[in-house]
């Protein structure tokens, strides 16, 4: 999405972002999608044959009332396959580490090989490291959810310590922090991209403040992804959805790229679908519950 097709001199067709177009590029043009103008949109390449259904039926949408148990089971089976045969990229919002159980569950998914790349922002990493150092996230105890006296300074204390160490790995070594998502990624050499924003405190040394550089690095991971799971981060999910192709060619075979968007807000998950992501599977649920349940299922 947000790209055009360019025919290279040797005849190869490449999807190119607008910002990367150069004078003289041969850009494929046409408004029709039926092939009459040279462009044919094949949107049903991976659709499964379905029995004829009645035109009128209840509960065809995806909402907080939807029964998601089949989706959990399907995703658990998919992750079991992708661990050894694909590349799973996770897009995480900070709510994933606000709770000790979900933070531990997400870290276990990393440790057990279900995470091949992580896309997030400054907040996810900061609060995860704050949890490892001080047992809080934004000043709340991650086990009891009680606000700690002067806890509103905790994320700044954690940020300053990481910045003084010069990097996240150096901080983990210096302060003996072994728990959490970032520690699991560092131990397992799982690549991560932390994209910056104008709202960031600090930020952490690894945060990429240049949005175009952040996008480039995100695309490097997304290009290899065969499954993307986006949790509780609306803008990040939309951004990654826009840069994720609907299919990959793996060992000469065309296969779909699976995309899951999970959020407690129906608006957030529907926003991604409304932006044109054809193959997204949406789940409306609390993200802490989602992560802990999924981690138990994959076992």
N, C-alpha and C positions, 0 to 999 in steps of 0.2 A: 504494500500500500504506500501511497505518497511517492511513487517512483514511476518512471516511464521506460519503455523498451527502446533500446538503442542497438542498431545493427552495426557491428564492428566491421572494419575493412575485410577481415578474413571470413565474414559471413556469420560469425557467432552473434547470437542475440543475448543482450545482457540487461537486467533490470537496474536502472541507475536513478539515484536520488536527484531531485531537481538541482540541489546545490552543487552537484558534481558534473552537471552538463557543461560542455565546452562548445565554443563556436565550431561549426562544421560537423557536429555529431548528427548522424542520421536517425532521427526520432520517429518511431512508428506512430502515425496519427490516424484517427478515425473515431467517430462517435458510436457507430453501430457495434453490437456485440454478437451478431449472428453470422459473422464471417463475410458479409457483403462488402465491407470496406477493409478487409484484410485482417480484422481482429475477431477472434472467436473466443468467447468466455465460457469455459467448461467448468461450471461451479459444482457439478454433481459427480465428479470423478470418483469420490470415495463413499458416495451414498449407498446405503444398504437397501436392497429390495424390500419393500414393505407391502403387506397385504392392503387391499382396498379398505379405506376407512370411511366412516360416515362423515359428511361435511360438518355436522354439528356434533361437538363433543365437549365435555367439561374438562377443565384443568389441563389445557394444552400448553399454557405458559409455564415459566419458571419463576417461582416466588418462594416466600418463607413457608408456604403451605405445601410445597412440593415434597414428595417422599424421595430422599436422596440416597437411601441405602444401596440401590443398584449402582449409583454413580461411585460411591465409596468402593464397592467391590470391584467395579471395572477399573478404577484408577489404581487400586492396589495390585491387580493383575498386570496392568500396563507397566507400573513401576518395576515389578519383578522382572519383566521382560527387558525393559529399557536399561536396567542396571548393567546388563552385560552386552546388550545389542544396540543401544542408542545413546542419546545424550539428553539428560533432563536438566533444564534450567529453571530455577526458582526465582520468583520476583516477590520480595518480602517487604511488607510494611512493619513498622515498629510494634504493632499490637501482637505480633508473633512472639515477642520476648517479654511482654509485660507480665506474663504468668509463668511461674517456675516450671509447671508441668509441660506447657507447650514449648517453652524454651528448651527444656531437656529433650522433649520428643523431636523437635526440629534438629537439634544437635545429633541425636541418634540416627536420624535419616541421613545426615551428612556422613557420619562415621561408618554407616553400613553400605555406603556406595550408591544411594539413591539420589544424590545431588552431584551433578557434573559442572555446575556453574551457578553463581549467585549474583543477582542484580538487586540493588537496594540503594538507599540513600544514607546520608550521614546519621539520621535518627536511629535506624535499625541497628547499625554497628555501635553507636554511642551507648544506647540503652542496654544492648547485650553486654558490652564491656562493663558498664556500670553495674549490671546484675552480678557479673563475675567478681568484681572488686568489692562492692558494697552491699550486694544483696537487694538492691532496689532498682526500679526503673522510673525515672522522673520523680524520684523521692518516695515512691511507694514500695513497701516490702513486697517482693514478687511472690511470696508464699501466702502472706496474710492480707495483702492489699491495704494494710494500714499505712497512713502517712507518717513518715519519720520526722522528728523535729529537725528543722533546717535541711530537710531532704531535698528542697528545691535547689540546693547548691550541688547535689551529688553528681548530676550529669556534667556540670562544669568542672568539678574536681576530676572526674574520670577523663574528660576531654583534655584538660591541662596536663595530666600525667602522661597520656598517650603522646601528646605533642612534645612534651619534654623528652620522652624516650625516642622520638623520631619516627616511629612506625608502630603498627599494631603488633607484629610479631615481637618486637623488642619490648613492648609493654607487657605482653603475656609472659615473657621470660622474666622481666624485672620484678613483676608483682606476683608471679606464681599462679596466674589465672589459668585454670584448665577447663572450666565449664563453659558452656555456651556455644552459640552458632559460629561466631568468628574464630574461636579457638579450634573448633572442629575443622573449619575450612583451612586454617593455617596448618594444622597437623596433617590433614589429608591432602594438602597441596591442591585444594579445590579453588579454581580461579574465581575472583569476585570483582565486580565493578560497583563502586559507590559513586553515584552521580550527585553532584552538588546542586544547591538551590540558593536563592537569595535569602532564605529563612534560616540557613544553617548557623548554629553556634559552633565556634571553633574555626573551621571544621577539623575533622580528623586528617592526619597527613595523607592517607590514601584516597581521600575524596577528590574527585576530578571536578574542578570548578568550571572549567571551560565546557559549556554544554555540547558543543560540536565534537570535542574530543571524547566527552562522556558517551555521546551517541555512537561514535565510531567504535569505541571499545565495547559497548553493549552489543552492537551489530556483530562484532567478531564472535561473541559467544552465541548469539541468536542464530547465526548462520549454521552453526553446528548442531543446534537443538533439534531433537525429534519430538520432544514433549516440553511444554512450558506450563508451569503452575504458578499463578499469580495470586497472592494472598493479601487482602486488606490494604491495598494501596491503589486508589483510583487512577491518579495521573500516571503513575509508573506503569500500571497495567495497560492503560490505553497506549502509552508510548511504545511499550514492548509489543503490544498487539499490532500496532501500525507497522512495525519493522519485521514481523514474523511471517515468513512465506507459508502458504497453505500446504506445501509438500516439500519433500527432500528426495534427492536421488542418492541412495545408499547402495554401494556395490552394484551399480548398474540398474537398480530397481527403484521405481517410483513408489514412495510411501507417504502417507499423510503426516503432517506435523500436528500433534494433538495440543490443544490449548485449553487450560482450565482457569477460570476466574472465580475466586471465592471471596465473598464479602458479606457482612451483616446487612448491608444496604442493597435493596433491590435496584435503586437508582444507579449505584456504582457498577454493578455487573451488567445491567441493561445498557449503560452508557457505552461500554466496550462493544457490545453487539450492535448498537445503533451506529457506531462509527465505521461499520463495514467489515468487521471481522467475521468471516463466513463460518468458520469451523469452531468457534468458541463454545465450550460447555460451561454453563454458569451454575453456581451453587450459592444459595443465600443461607448463610449460617455464621455463627460465631467462630472466628478463626482459631481461637484457642481450642475449642471443642474439635474443630476439623483436624488440626494437626495431631492432637493426642489420639483421636480415633483412627486416623490414617496410619500413624506409626504403629499402633497395636495391630491393625489389619495386615500390614505388610509382613508382620512376623507370623 
